[in-house]
Structures are given as structure tokens and as C-alpha cells.
Amino acid sequence: MASSLCRQAAKSCARRSSVLKSLRAAPAAVQHRQISDDSPSFALNIFRGDINTSEVFPYPQVLTEEQNEETRMLVDPTTKFFEEVNDAAHNDEVAEVPADIMKGLAELGAFGLQVPNEHGGLGLTNTQYARLTEIVGAHDLGVGIQIGAHQSIGFKGILLVGTEEQKAKYLPKLASGEWVAAFCLTEPSSGSDANSIRTRAVPSEDGSHYILNGSKIWISNGSIAEVMTVFAQTPVRDEKTGQMVDKVSAFIVQRSFGGVTSGAPEKKMGIKASNTSEVYYDNVKIPKENLLGEYGKGFKVAMHILNNGRFGMGAALTGSMKKMIAQATQFATDRTQFKAKIHTFGAIQEKLARMSAACYATESIAYMLSSNMDRGVTEFQVEAAIGKVFASESAWMVADEAIQIHGGMGFMKETGLERIVRDLRIFRIFEGTNEILRLLIALTGCQFAGASLKKQAKAMGKLDIGAIADFTSKQLLWSTPSGSAISEAVHPELKFAASQAEQCIPAFGAAITSFLQEHGKSAVDQQFALKHYADCAIDIYGMVASLARCTRALEAGIPSASHEKVMAEFIATENAARVMQTLKSMKSIAQTDNYQRMSLLASQMVENGGYIAEHPLGF
């Protein structure tokens, strides 16, 4: 019996060992970084059905008493500035951030929050930065984008991979606000597919500089930036073939180099106060010392910047959600209909509860991510993508429900909700569309799981008894409720909620294994399924982050602990039910048939230019 099971396991792994090869053809966003096989990333390990709690329990706390005090000293003046000086409605109306507001932000140190002290900045950690970003998100997302695009991605590359000379030259003026920065990646033919960019930088004959030509679109701060992180194709000799090929490189470009011009500010649906424009490069001479990172490794630089910047989005949108929830709650408390306050109606209570739970999970993820980054975790790209997707979609839901609670009043300009809705819509698009990020989540996780299966297949090929025992025991584990890793880590009052998560993870790991076995090399093309697997990963991570945070609250005995317990239980039971239902439906023939139907419908619509069905009246 045992030998038969071992032979079956070895045969199964051998069939799946080709999966990793197919995943190498995945979108470049998934490939930019080699993931270690023993990564402690909680989000990655659930794709194997494993529960690694080292990065989620206990909920990370990284700020020292001194840093806590420093942050508090910054919170009050920042809040006061946005409540008493900045006027979000006016900024939206005039479609710019006025000069006096820019000056006030500079005086607060808002342009160099994470720039080291020696280069003129405040030297804040990621967690401190997140806390201040939350305040900005609560008051004015347009201003938030302008200062966020400046430091979260605009000059972030200089902080992350810049030379000491580059840091000394650029960071002081960027931190003071004298210079504004921009991140220049997107082109008309290159959105999420960054490898398709056409802007080119060619080395000069004497090797002293690069000559840049091309254009970029939808660049935040494009009209006002003096310093730009620009990505361009560069000629590189292939080490294997000796042929010249194009590979992306990153450069620090100054407007003062000459040849840099900008189009008129774009007219946008939302975040109108932020500056967005096209930028053109005409024979711009870039000094060779302004190469950012390694030559031909610009895509890696771009992904490094984006992954490091995404955590701030969750914090900012947490601020937005708290603001809208407070406004909706107050309205529900005051509004009377049918001789009763509307907050007593079940339909309104459900809305308020779901809004608050979504905010709690978003906040839990955002600060778990920033804290892990602060304590040196390096493999967080999946968690960062999860945080961005979840935050942007939760905030959109909260905004929609806030308007609904207000009824007709919510549709009126005076409540300010319509501006927030317009501002929020972009967050599901930029810094990686949620569709692409779902692929990144699913494919990176599948790549991680596939590598493990390949390793086990090799070990079984050598009759490694230990590996066979590990594999077969895991197969048995996947068919039954998992171990007690989460139950042991949570507060005793959260045991039941923890069991919900523990049921999901082995089932999810088994589904991924089955998926890789079934599709092999074509796994990367199964985007209908990959989207749903990403949703499962997002739900699982959200519930575990919430349980970890609530555990800390209960153990510390904070005033809101009992309220947080109810939210964490609600999140866990809702998310677990959704995950299990999703995994069940994906096994059904009806669901598979619907994938095919959707593909067919879309193809027919493309062929016919849109909606096809004949009008009911026939004319």
C-alpha cells in the first residue's frame, strides 16, 4: 500500500515538474525577482497549502517609543494643516494644488518623509510614512497623489538603488520640495506591459552620455517635475548569442538637461488637483553617471520601486474609508424615516458593518506590510499586490455605500462624497491594474508551488524516502482539516474564527496542486481560473491579518478590543465561506462551461464591434 502510494506520488510530481517551465513564460511582472524556495512569506506558502505564521503572528510592532513619539508630533500639525489650511473642494475646482499649499507641505517636510536626515529629509520608516499618508488620504487624495507620486515612486529609485553620489546630488532638493519628481514608465503602447516601451536611450560614441528620445503619457507631476525616473530601451549585447538586443534601463533625467517638454495638464475624472501630463524627450543628453541601477536591468528597478510604493496606497485609502464611514454613520444616526432613525434598519446596519469590516481588514494588511518591510522582510511582492487590490476595491465599495446611505443627499456635491468617488476610481488602475496584479498574485504563487513540486519530483526520482513521506503526508493533510498553527497563535476567544482560516488553506493548496497537474504548461493561460485563485489568496490573507491584529488588541486589553473581535470573526467567517464556495464552484462543469461561454461571447463582441443582440422591438 505504502509503496503504491509512493509510486503514485512520484508519478504525479513528475507530470507536474514541467509546470515551472511554463510559468517562466508568465508576464514579466511575475519574473522580475527570484523567490527563495524556503520563503517565509505567508501569502506564498498558502499556495502550497502550508501555514507559515512567522510574518503574521504576532502582529508586527516595529516602532520604538521614540519613533512613536516622533510620529505623534507629526500627526497633529499634518492633520491641522489639512483641516484648516488645505481646501480639497477648491483644489478640485481649480484642478491644481495651489502654490501656497505646496509651500505649506514643504514646510511640514512632506516632500521628504523617508529621505534620510543626512540628505535633508525626516528619515521616517515605512510605518511612520503610512501613518501620515493615512491623514492625507482622509482629506485630499488629489494632493496625496501629487506628493505621493513625488516620493513613493518619483525618486524612490534613487533611495532604493541610487549611488551615494546620486543620493547626495538629488535628495536634498527633492526632500525640501525645491525639486518635484516624477516616475516615467507608461507609454501609449506600454501600460501594464512595461517591456513594450519604445522610448530609447543610446550611448554616445564617446561613452560620456546617453541620448534619449521618446515620450511618456499620464505622468503624475509630468508638467512640474524637474527630476524624472525614466525607463527606456537600451542596446545590450546578449551574452549567449552575441547579438544586440533591446533591454530596459532606468535613468535619472533632469528637465534642465534640455530637450524635455511637457503637454498640457490632462483633464481627468478625479484627482484633478494632481498634475498629470504627457512628457516628451528630444535628443536629451543624460550623463553616464545618471544611469539608475544596472544597465539593461531597468525593469527590475521599476518593479522594485512599484512594490516598495504600493504599501502606502492601503494606508491612504484607510484614511479615506474612515472619513466616509464617520460621515455615513453620522447621517444614519441623524436621519429619520418612517418614524425611526435609519441606523435601526437592517439594510443600513449591514452596510455600516461591511464598510467598517472592509476598512479594518485594509488597515490590518497595510500596517502588517509596512511593519514587515521595516523589519527587513524582502519577499513581500505578493502581499503588496494583495494590499493594493484589496484597498482600492474596498474603498470603492465604502464610497458607494456611503452615498447610498445618504440617499439623494449623497449625490449632491455639498457632501463631498461625489469628489471622493471620482478620486477613488483611479486607484484600481494605476501602479498596476487590479487585473494584472491578480495575475501577479496567482502566477507568483503558482510558480512558488510549482518549484516545490519540481524539487519533490527530483527527490522522488532518487528514491528520497524523506521527501516521499513529506509529500504523501501533505496529500493526506490536504484532505482533512489542517493543523493548529493559526489556532495556537490567536487569542483564545478567536479559536473558532481561526478554524475558518485553517480549513481554507489546505483546501486552497490542494486546488493549486490539482490546477497545476491538470493544466501543466497551459496553466499560465488559464486567466479565468487564475483570477479566482488570486481572490482566494486575497481573502485568506485579509482574514489572517485581521485575526493577528485583533489578537494583539485582545491581549493588550485596548478599549476597542471587543468591537474588533466581532469584526475579525465577521471577516473570517465571510471570507472563509467565500473561499470554499469559490474552490467548490471551480471544480464544477457548469463553471468551466461558463469560462468558455465568456470567452466566446467576448470574441463575438470583438468581431462585431460591441453589443450584438437584436433589439426587442426588432428595429
C-alpha positions as CSV (number, residue, x, y, z in Angstrom):
1,M,0.0,0.0,0.0
2,A,2.7,2.4,1.1
3,S,4.9,1.6,-2.0
4,S,1.9,2.0,-4.3
5,L,1.2,5.4,-2.8
6,C,4.8,6.5,-3.2
7,R,4.9,5.4,-6.8
8,Q,1.6,7.3,-7.4
9,A,3.0,10.4,-5.7
10,A,6.3,10.3,-7.7
11,K,4.4,9.8,-11.0
12,S,2.1,12.8,-10.1
13,C,5.0,15.0,-9.3
14,A,6.8,14.0,-12.5
15,R,3.9,15.0,-14.6
16,R,3.8,18.4,-12.9
17,S,7.6,19.1,-13.0
18,S,7.1,20.9,-16.3
19,V,4.9,23.5,-14.7
20,L,7.8,25.7,-13.6
21,K,9.0,25.9,-17.2
22,S,5.6,27.1,-18.4
23,L,5.5,29.7,-15.7
24,R,8.7,31.2,-17.0
25,A,6.6,32.5,-19.9
26,A,4.4,34.4,-17.4
27,P,4.1,38.2,-17.6
28,A,7.3,39.9,-16.8
29,A,5.9,41.4,-13.7
30,V,6.0,38.0,-12.1
31,Q,9.5,37.2,-13.2
32,H,11.4,40.2,-12.0
33,R,12.7,38.6,-8.8
34,Q,13.8,35.1,-7.9
35,I,11.9,33.8,-4.9
36,S,13.7,31.6,-2.5
37,D,12.3,28.1,-2.2
38,D,12.0,28.4,1.6
39,S,10.5,31.9,1.7
40,P,8.6,32.6,4.9
41,S,6.0,34.7,3.0
42,F,2.6,33.7,4.4
43,A,0.9,34.6,1.1
44,L,3.3,32.5,-0.9
45,N,3.1,29.5,1.3
46,I,-0.7,29.2,1.2
47,F,-0.3,28.2,-2.5
48,R,1.4,25.1,-1.2
49,G,-1.2,24.5,1.5
50,D,1.4,25.5,4.1
51,I,0.8,27.7,7.1
52,N,3.9,29.8,7.9
53,T,2.9,32.3,10.6
54,S,6.3,33.9,11.2
55,E,5.3,37.1,9.3
56,V,1.8,37.4,10.6
57,F,1.8,36.3,14.2
58,P,2.3,38.1,16.4
59,Y,1.0,41.1,14.6
60,P,4.3,43.0,13.9
61,Q,5.0,46.1,16.0
62,V,8.2,47.8,14.9
63,L,8.1,51.4,16.1
64,T,10.2,52.2,19.1
65,E,8.9,54.5,21.9
66,E,11.0,57.3,20.3
67,Q,9.6,56.7,16.8
68,N,6.0,56.5,18.3
69,E,6.5,59.9,19.9
70,E,8.1,61.3,16.7
71,T,5.1,60.2,14.7
72,R,2.6,61.7,17.2
73,M,4.4,65.0,16.9
74,L,3.9,64.9,13.1
75,V,0.3,63.7,13.2
76,D,-1.1,66.8,14.9
77,P,0.4,69.5,12.6
78,T,-0.3,67.4,9.5
79,T,-4.0,66.9,10.5
80,K,-4.3,70.6,11.4
81,F,-2.9,71.6,8.0
82,F,-5.3,69.5,6.0
83,E,-8.3,70.5,8.1
84,E,-7.6,74.3,8.4
85,V,-5.4,75.3,5.5
86,N,-5.9,72.9,2.6
87,D,-9.2,73.1,0.8
88,A,-9.8,69.9,-1.1
89,A,-13.0,71.1,-2.8
90,H,-11.2,74.3,-4.0
91,N,-8.2,72.2,-5.3
92,D,-10.6,70.0,-7.2
93,E,-12.4,73.0,-8.6
94,V,-9.3,74.8,-9.9
95,A,-7.7,71.5,-10.9
96,E,-4.3,72.2,-9.2
97,V,-2.5,72.3,-5.9
98,P,-2.1,76.0,-5.2
99,A,1.4,77.3,-4.6
100,D,0.7,78.2,-1.0
101,I,-0.3,74.7,-0.3
102,M,2.8,73.3,-1.9
103,K,4.8,75.7,0.2
104,G,3.0,74.7,3.3
105,L,3.6,71.0,2.6
106,A,7.3,71.7,2.1
107,E,7.4,73.4,5.5
108,L,5.9,70.3,7.0
109,G,8.6,68.2,5.5
110,A,6.0,66.3,3.4
111,F,8.3,66.1,0.3
112,G,11.0,64.1,2.0
113,L,9.3,61.9,4.6
114,Q,11.5,58.9,4.0
115,V,14.7,60.7,2.9
116,P,17.4,60.1,5.4
117,N,18.2,63.0,7.8
118,E,21.7,63.4,6.3
119,H,20.1,64.3,3.0
120,G,17.6,66.8,4.4
121,G,14.6,64.5,5.0
122,L,12.7,63.3,8.0
123,G,14.0,59.8,7.8
124,L,10.8,58.1,8.6
125,T,10.2,54.4,8.5
126,N,7.6,52.8,6.2
127,T,5.2,52.5,9.1
128,Q,5.6,56.2,10.1
129,Y,5.2,57.1,6.4
130,A,2.0,55.0,6.2
131,R,0.5,56.8,9.3
132,L,1.0,60.3,7.7
133,T,-0.2,59.1,4.4
134,E,-3.4,57.9,6.1
135,I,-4.1,61.5,7.1
136,V,-3.6,62.8,3.6
137,G,-5.9,60.1,2.2
138,A,-8.6,61.1,4.7
139,H,-8.6,64.7,3.4
140,D,-7.4,65.2,-0.1
141,L,-6.5,62.3,-2.5
142,G,-5.6,64.8,-5.2
143,V,-2.8,66.4,-3.1
144,G,-2.0,62.9,-1.9
145,I,-1.2,61.8,-5.4
146,Q,0.9,64.8,-6.1
147,I,3.2,64.3,-3.1
148,G,2.9,60.5,-3.3
149,A,4.0,60.4,-6.9
150,H,6.9,62.6,-6.0
151,Q,8.4,60.3,-3.2
152,S,6.6,57.0,-3.2
153,I,7.7,56.3,-6.8
154,G,9.1,59.5,-8.3
155,F,12.5,59.5,-6.6
156,K,12.1,56.2,-4.8
157,G,14.5,54.6,-7.2
158,I,17.3,56.9,-6.0
159,L,16.6,55.9,-2.4
160,L,16.5,52.2,-3.3
161,V,19.3,51.6,-5.8
162,G,20.9,55.0,-6.3
163,T,24.7,55.5,-5.8
164,E,25.9,57.6,-2.9
165,E,26.8,60.4,-5.4
166,Q,23.3,60.3,-6.8
167,K,21.7,60.5,-3.4
168,A,23.9,63.4,-2.3
169,K,23.2,65.3,-5.5
170,Y,19.4,64.9,-5.7
171,L,17.8,64.0,-2.4
172,P,18.4,67.3,-0.6
173,K,16.5,69.4,-3.1
174,L,13.8,66.7,-3.6
175,A,13.3,66.5,0.2
176,S,12.9,70.2,0.5
177,G,10.4,70.5,-2.2
178,E,12.6,72.7,-4.3
179,W,12.5,70.0,-6.9
180,V,9.5,67.8,-7.7
181,A,10.0,64.2,-9.0
182,A,8.0,62.0,-11.4
183,F,8.0,58.3,-12.4
184,C,8.0,58.0,-16.1
185,L,7.2,54.5,-17.3
186,T,3.8,54.4,-19.2
187,E,3.6,55.0,-22.9
188,P,0.8,54.8,-25.5
189,S,1.8,51.3,-26.4
190,S,3.0,50.3,-23.0
191,G,0.7,50.2,-20.0
192,S,0.8,47.1,-17.8
193,D,3.2,45.5,-20.3
194,A,6.3,47.6,-19.4
195,N,8.6,45.6,-21.7
196,S,6.9,47.0,-24.7
197,I,8.1,50.6,-24.2
198,R,9.5,52.3,-27.3
199,T,11.4,55.3,-25.7
200,R,15.1,54.7,-26.4
201,A,18.4,55.7,-24.9
202,V,21.5,55.1,-26.9
203,P,25.1,55.5,-25.6
204,S,27.0,58.4,-27.3
205,E,30.1,57.5,-29.4
206,D,32.5,58.7,-26.7
207,G,30.6,56.9,-23.9
208,S,30.1,60.1,-21.9
209,H,26.3,60.2,-22.0
210,Y,23.1,58.6,-23.4
211,I,20.8,60.2,-25.9
212,L,17.2,59.8,-25.0
213,N,14.2,60.0,-27.4
214,G,10.6,59.2,-27.0
215,S,7.5,60.1,-24.9
216,K,5.6,59.1,-21.8
217,I,1.9,59.5,-21.1
218,W,-0.3,60.0,-18.0
219,I,2.7,61.1,-15.9
220,S,1.8,62.3,-12.4
221,N,3.8,65.6,-11.9
222,G,4.7,65.5,-15.6
223,S,4.4,69.2,-16.1
224,I,6.0,70.3,-12.9
225,A,8.8,67.7,-12.3
226,E,12.4,68.8,-12.5
227,V,13.7,65.2,-11.8
228,M,12.3,62.2,-13.5
229,T,13.0,58.5,-13.2
230,V,12.7,57.5,-16.9
231,F,12.7,54.0,-18.3
232,A,13.9,53.4,-21.9
233,Q,15.0,50.6,-24.2
234,T,18.8,50.4,-24.5
235,P,21.0,48.3,-26.8
236,V,22.6,45.4,-24.9
237,R,24.8,42.5,-26.2
238,D,23.3,39.2,-25.4
239,E,25.8,37.1,-23.6
240,K,24.7,33.8,-25.2
241,T,24.3,34.8,-28.8
242,G,26.5,37.9,-29.1
243,Q,23.6,39.7,-30.8
244,M,22.5,43.2,-29.8
245,V,19.1,43.2,-28.2
246,D,16.9,45.8,-26.5
247,K,16.6,45.8,-22.7
248,V,15.1,48.4,-20.4
249,S,17.4,50.7,-18.4
250,A,16.5,53.3,-15.8
251,F,17.8,56.9,-15.8
252,I,17.7,60.0,-13.7
253,V,16.7,62.8,-16.0
254,Q,16.5,66.5,-15.3
255,R,14.4,68.9,-17.2
256,S,17.4,71.3,-17.2
257,F,19.3,68.8,-19.4
258,G,17.3,70.3,-22.3
259,G,15.1,68.6,-24.8
260,V,12.4,67.8,-22.1
261,T,9.0,69.2,-22.7
262,S,5.5,68.6,-21.4
263,G,2.0,68.6,-22.8
264,A,-0.9,70.5,-21.2
265,P,-2.3,69.0,-17.9
266,E,-4.8,66.2,-18.6
267,K,-8.5,66.7,-17.9
268,K,-9.4,63.9,-15.6
269,M,-12.4,62.3,-13.9
270,G,-10.9,62.7,-10.5
271,I,-7.7,63.6,-8.5
272,K,-8.0,66.8,-10.5
273,A,-5.7,68.7,-8.2
274,S,-2.8,66.5,-9.1
275,N,-0.8,67.3,-12.2
276,T,-0.9,64.7,-15.0
277,S,0.6,65.3,-18.4
278,E,2.5,63.8,-21.3
279,V,6.3,64.2,-21.3
280,Y,8.5,64.3,-24.5
281,Y,12.2,63.7,-24.8
282,D,14.0,65.0,-27.9
283,N,17.7,64.1,-28.0
284,V,18.1,64.6,-24.3
285,K,21.7,64.1,-23.2
286,I,21.9,62.1,-20.0
287,P,25.3,62.0,-18.3
288,K,26.5,58.4,-17.9
289,E,26.6,58.8,-14.1
290,N,22.8,59.2,-14.2
291,L,22.2,55.5,-15.0
292,L,20.0,54.2,-12.2
293,G,20.8,50.7,-11.2
294,E,22.5,48.3,-13.6
295,Y,22.5,48.8,-17.4
296,G,19.8,46.7,-19.0
297,K,18.2,45.9,-15.7
298,G,15.7,48.8,-15.6
299,F,12.6,46.6,-15.5
300,K,13.9,45.1,-12.2
301,V,14.3,48.7,-10.9
302,A,10.8,49.6,-12.0
303,M,9.2,46.6,-10.2
304,H,11.3,47.2,-7.1
305,I,10.1,50.8,-7.0
306,L,6.4,49.8,-7.5
307,N,6.5,47.0,-5.0
308,N,8.0,49.3,-2.4
309,G,5.5,52.1,-3.1
310,R,2.3,50.1,-3.0
311,F,2.0,49.7,0.7
312,G,1.3,53.4,1.0
313,M,-1.9,53.1,-1.0
314,G,-3.5,50.9,1.6
315,A,-2.8,53.3,4.3
316,A,-4.1,56.3,2.3
317,L,-7.3,54.6,1.4
318,T,-7.8,53.5,5.0
319,G,-7.9,57.2,5.8
320,S,-10.4,57.8,3.0
321,M,-12.6,55.0,4.3
322,K,-12.6,56.2,7.9
323,K,-13.7,59.6,6.8
324,M,-16.6,58.3,4.7
325,I,-17.6,55.8,7.4
326,A,-17.8,58.6,10.0
327,Q,-19.8,60.7,7.7
328,A,-22.2,57.9,6.8
329,T,-22.6,56.8,10.4
330,Q,-23.4,60.4,11.5
331,F,-26.0,60.7,8.7
332,A,-27.6,57.4,9.6
333,T,-27.7,58.4,13.3
334,D,-29.5,61.7,12.5
335,R,-31.8,60.7,9.6
336,T,-35.3,59.8,10.5
337,Q,-37.6,57.9,8.1
338,F,-40.9,56.1,8.9
339,K,-40.7,57.5,12.4
340,A,-37.4,55.7,13.1
341,K,-33.7,56.5,12.8
342,I,-32.4,54.8,9.7
343,H,-29.5,53.3,11.6
344,T,-32.0,50.9,13.2
345,F,-32.9,49.4,9.8
346,G,-31.2,46.1,8.9
347,A,-30.3,47.2,5.4
348,I,-28.4,50.2,6.8
349,Q,-26.8,48.2,9.6
350,E,-25.4,45.7,7.1
351,K,-23.9,48.5,5.0
352,L,-22.2,50.1,8.1
353,A,-20.9,46.7,9.3
354,R,-19.5,45.8,5.9
355,M,-17.9,49.2,5.4
356,S,-16.2,49.0,8.8
357,A,-15.0,45.4,8.3
358,A,-13.5,46.3,4.9
359,C,-11.7,49.2,6.5
360,Y,-10.4,47.1,9.4
361,A,-9.0,44.4,7.0
362,T,-7.5,47.0,4.7
363,E,-5.8,48.7,7.7
364,S,-4.6,45.4,9.1
365,I,-3.0,44.5,5.8
366,A,-1.4,47.9,5.2
367,Y,0.3,48.1,8.6
368,M,1.3,44.5,8.6
369,L,3.0,45.0,5.3
370,S,4.7,48.3,6.3
371,S,5.9,46.7,9.6
372,N,7.3,43.6,7.9
373,M,9.1,45.9,5.4
374,D,10.6,47.8,8.3
375,R,11.9,44.7,10.0
376,G,13.7,43.6,6.9
377,V,11.3,41.2,5.1
378,T,12.3,41.2,1.4
379,E,9.8,38.9,-0.3
380,F,6.6,40.9,0.0
381,Q,5.6,41.5,-3.6
382,V,2.5,39.3,-3.3
383,E,1.5,40.8,-0.1
384,A,2.0,44.3,-1.6
385,A,-0.2,43.4,-4.6
386,I,-2.9,41.9,-2.3
387,G,-2.9,45.1,-0.2
388,K,-3.3,47.3,-3.3
389,V,-6.1,45.3,-4.8
390,F,-8.0,44.9,-1.6
391,A,-7.6,48.5,-0.5
392,S,-8.7,50.0,-3.9
393,E,-11.8,47.8,-4.2
394,S,-12.8,48.1,-0.5
395,A,-12.6,51.9,-0.7
396,W,-14.7,51.9,-3.8
397,M,-17.3,49.8,-2.1
398,V,-17.3,52.0,1.0
399,A,-17.7,55.2,-1.1
400,D,-20.6,53.7,-3.0
401,E,-22.4,52.6,0.2
402,A,-21.7,55.9,1.9
403,I,-23.6,57.6,-0.9
404,Q,-26.4,55.1,-0.7
405,I,-26.8,55.6,3.0
406,H,-27.1,59.4,2.3
407,G,-29.7,58.7,-0.4
408,G,-30.3,61.7,-2.7
409,M,-28.1,63.9,-0.4
410,G,-25.1,61.7,-1.2
411,F,-25.5,62.5,-4.9
412,M,-25.2,66.2,-4.1
413,K,-21.8,68.0,-4.4
414,E,-22.0,69.6,-0.9
415,T,-21.5,66.2,0.9
416,G,-18.1,65.9,-0.8
417,L,-18.7,62.2,-1.5
418,E,-19.0,62.6,-5.2
419,R,-15.5,64.1,-5.3
420,I,-14.1,61.2,-3.3
421,V,-15.8,58.7,-5.7
422,R,-14.2,60.4,-8.7
423,D,-10.8,60.5,-6.9
424,L,-11.0,56.8,-5.9
425,R,-11.7,55.4,-9.3
426,I,-8.1,55.7,-10.5
427,F,-6.7,53.5,-7.6
428,R,-7.9,50.3,-9.3
429,I,-5.9,51.3,-12.4
430,F,-2.6,52.9,-11.6
431,E,0.6,51.3,-10.2
432,G,-0.6,48.1,-11.8
433,T,-4.2,47.5,-12.8
434,N,-6.0,45.2,-10.4
435,E,-6.4,42.7,-13.3
436,I,-2.6,42.5,-13.8
437,L,-1.9,42.4,-10.1
438,R,-4.3,39.4,-9.7
439,L,-2.3,37.6,-12.3
440,L,0.9,38.6,-10.4
441,I,-0.6,37.2,-7.2
442,A,-1.8,33.9,-8.8
443,L,1.2,33.3,-11.1
444,T,3.8,34.1,-8.5
445,G,2.1,31.8,-6.0
446,C,1.8,29.0,-8.6
447,Q,5.4,29.5,-9.5
448,F,6.4,29.1,-5.9
449,A,4.2,26.0,-5.5
450,G,5.5,24.6,-8.9
451,A,9.1,24.9,-7.8
452,S,8.4,22.9,-4.7
453,L,6.7,20.2,-6.7
454,K,9.6,20.0,-9.1
455,K,12.0,19.7,-6.2
456,Q,10.0,16.9,-4.7
457,A,9.8,15.1,-8.0
458,K,13.5,15.2,-8.3
459,A,13.9,13.8,-4.8
460,M,11.4,11.0,-5.5
461,G,13.3,10.2,-8.7
462,K,16.2,9.5,-6.4
463,L,14.0,7.5,-4.0
464,D,14.5,10.0,-1.3
465,I,12.3,8.4,1.4
466,G,12.1,11.6,3.5
467,A,10.8,13.6,0.5
468,I,8.2,10.9,-0.3
469,A,7.0,10.8,3.3
470,D,6.7,14.6,3.3
471,F,4.7,14.7,0.1
472,T,2.4,11.8,1.0
473,S,1.7,13.2,4.5
474,K,0.9,16.6,2.9
475,Q,-1.6,14.9,0.5
476,L,-3.3,13.3,3.5
477,L,-3.3,16.7,5.3
478,W,-4.9,18.4,2.4
479,S,-7.9,16.0,2.5
480,T,-8.6,16.8,6.2
481,P,-8.7,20.0,8.4
482,S,-5.2,21.4,8.7
483,G,-3.1,21.7,11.8
484,S,-3.4,24.2,14.6
485,A,-0.8,26.8,13.6
486,I,-3.3,29.7,13.5
487,S,-5.4,28.4,16.3
488,E,-2.4,28.3,18.6
489,A,-1.3,31.8,17.6
490,V,-4.6,33.6,18.1
491,H,-6.2,34.8,21.3
492,P,-8.4,32.0,22.9
493,E,-11.5,34.0,22.1
494,L,-10.7,33.8,18.4
495,K,-10.3,30.0,18.1
496,F,-13.5,29.4,16.1
497,A,-12.6,32.2,13.7
498,A,-9.1,30.8,13.3
499,S,-10.5,27.4,12.4
500,Q,-12.3,29.0,9.5
501,A,-8.9,30.1,8.0
502,E,-7.3,26.8,8.7
503,Q,-9.9,25.0,6.7
504,C,-9.3,27.2,3.7
505,I,-5.6,27.0,3.4
506,P,-5.1,23.2,2.9
507,A,-8.1,23.2,0.5
508,F,-6.6,26.1,-1.4
509,G,-3.2,24.3,-1.6
510,A,-4.9,21.2,-2.9
511,A,-6.7,23.2,-5.5
512,I,-3.5,24.8,-6.7
513,T,-1.8,21.4,-6.9
514,S,-4.7,20.0,-8.9
515,F,-4.7,23.0,-11.1
516,L,-1.0,22.7,-12.0
517,Q,-1.4,18.9,-12.5
518,E,-4.4,19.4,-14.9
519,H,-3.1,22.3,-17.0
520,G,0.7,21.8,-17.0
521,K,2.3,24.2,-19.5
522,S,-1.0,25.9,-20.2
523,A,-1.6,26.9,-16.6
524,V,-0.3,30.4,-17.4
525,D,-3.1,30.8,-20.0
526,Q,-6.0,29.9,-17.6
527,Q,-6.7,33.5,-16.7
528,F,-10.3,32.9,-15.7
529,A,-9.1,30.4,-13.0
530,L,-6.1,32.4,-12.0
531,K,-8.3,35.4,-11.2
532,H,-10.4,33.3,-8.8
533,Y,-7.3,31.8,-7.2
534,A,-6.0,35.3,-6.6
535,D,-9.3,36.3,-5.0
536,C,-9.0,33.3,-2.7
537,A,-5.4,34.3,-1.7
538,I,-6.6,37.9,-1.0
539,D,-9.5,36.6,1.2
540,I,-7.2,34.3,3.1
541,Y,-4.6,37.0,3.8
542,G,-7.2,39.5,4.7
543,M,-8.8,37.3,7.3
544,V,-5.5,36.2,8.9
545,A,-4.1,39.8,9.0
546,S,-7.3,40.8,10.8
547,L,-7.1,37.9,13.3
548,A,-3.5,38.7,14.1
549,R,-4.3,42.4,14.7
550,C,-7.3,41.5,16.8
551,T,-5.3,39.0,18.9
552,R,-2.9,41.9,19.7
553,A,-5.8,44.1,20.7
554,L,-7.3,41.4,23.0
555,E,-4.0,40.6,24.6
556,A,-3.3,44.3,25.2
557,G,-6.8,44.9,26.5
558,I,-7.3,48.0,24.4
559,P,-10.7,49.7,24.7
560,S,-11.9,48.7,21.2
561,A,-10.8,45.0,21.6
562,S,-14.3,43.6,21.9
563,H,-15.5,45.5,18.9
564,E,-12.5,44.4,16.9
565,K,-13.2,40.8,18.0
566,V,-16.7,40.9,16.4
567,M,-15.2,42.4,13.2
568,A,-12.4,39.8,13.0
569,E,-15.0,37.0,13.5
570,F,-17.2,38.5,10.8
571,I,-14.3,38.9,8.3
572,A,-13.1,35.3,9.0
573,T,-16.5,33.6,8.6
574,E,-17.4,35.7,5.5
575,N,-14.1,35.2,3.8
576,A,-13.8,31.5,4.6
577,A,-17.3,30.8,3.2
578,R,-16.4,32.8,0.0
579,V,-13.1,30.9,-0.5
580,M,-14.7,27.5,0.0
581,Q,-17.6,28.3,-2.3
582,T,-15.1,29.6,-5.0
583,L,-13.0,26.5,-4.8
584,K,-16.1,24.3,-5.0
585,S,-17.6,26.1,-8.0
586,M,-14.3,26.0,-9.9
587,K,-14.5,22.2,-9.9
588,S,-17.9,22.2,-11.4
589,I,-18.5,21.6,-15.1
590,A,-21.0,24.5,-15.1
591,Q,-18.3,26.9,-14.1
592,T,-15.9,25.5,-16.7
593,D,-18.6,25.8,-19.3
594,N,-19.2,29.4,-18.3
595,Y,-15.5,30.3,-18.8
596,Q,-15.8,29.0,-22.3
597,R,-19.1,30.9,-22.8
598,M,-17.5,34.2,-21.6
599,S,-14.6,33.7,-23.9
600,L,-16.9,33.0,-26.8
601,L,-19.1,36.0,-26.0
602,A,-16.2,38.3,-25.8
603,S,-14.7,37.0,-29.1
604,Q,-18.0,37.5,-30.9
605,M,-18.4,41.0,-29.5
606,V,-14.9,42.0,-30.7
607,E,-15.8,40.6,-34.2
608,N,-19.0,42.7,-34.3
609,G,-17.7,45.8,-32.6
610,G,-19.8,45.7,-29.4
611,Y,-23.2,44.6,-28.2
612,I,-24.8,42.1,-30.7
613,A,-28.3,41.1,-29.6
614,E,-31.1,42.3,-31.8
615,H,-33.4,45.0,-30.2
616,P,-36.6,43.5,-28.6
617,L,-38.7,45.7,-31.0
618,G,-36.7,44.5,-34.0
619,F,-35.7,47.9,-35.2
